[in-house]
């Protein structure tokens, strides 16, 4: 697998995100819970695309690794 700089989420996850409030105009900050038990915080999602993760230069997981996404609005650096 190559280095992922952005990750487009499928319609299943977009439906989950649409049901949660935006953090700001057109984006959400969330925690992503992975099937292996890890929790990745401060994940920025814009229009169904994971665009960045605080402290990471790449996305360290694939969509298949995700078990849950919870919008937290945690944008602290």
N, C-alpha and C positions, 0 to 999 in steps of 0.2 A: 504494500500500500504506500502511495506517495504521501507527501506532506500536505495536509488539508489546511488551506488558509481560510476557507469559508465552507459551510455545509448547508445545503438546501434541504429543508425538512419536508417529508411527504405530507400529503393532505391530512393524514391521521393526527400528526402533531400540530399542524396548523389549526385544525379544529379545536384542539386543546388550548392553544394559545389565544385564539379569538375569544374564548370564553373567559379570559382573564384580562384585567385592565392593563392599559399601556403604562409604561414608566414615564414616557415622554412622547412627543409627537412622532408616531410611527415606529416606535421601538419599545422593547421590553428587556428588562434585566432579570435573569432567572438563575435558579440552581438546577443543574441537570444531574439526575441520579442515574448511575449506570448499573447494569445487571451484575457487575462484579462487586458491588457495594460501595464504590467510590462516589463521592459527591463533588461536583465541579461547580463552584460558585462564581458569581459575577459574569455570567454568560450573556453577551449582548445579542439579541435576536431582532432583526429588521425584516419585516414582511416575510416571515417564515424562513429566513436565512440566518444561521449562526454566523455572525461577522467577526466576533472577537471574544476572547476570554481574558480577563484581567490577569496579567502576569504570564501569559502564554504567547508564543510567537506562532503557534499553529493549533489546530483543533486536535486534541489527543484522543479522539474517539470517533466512531462512525455512528450513523443512525441506528444500526442494528444493536449497538451497545446500550442504547438508552432504554431505561425502564420507566422514567417519569420526568416531567418538566414542571417546575413550580416557579411562577413569577414572584420575585421577592422585592424588586425595585432597589436592591442593594447595589448602589453605584459608588460606594467608597473605594478609594484607591489603595 
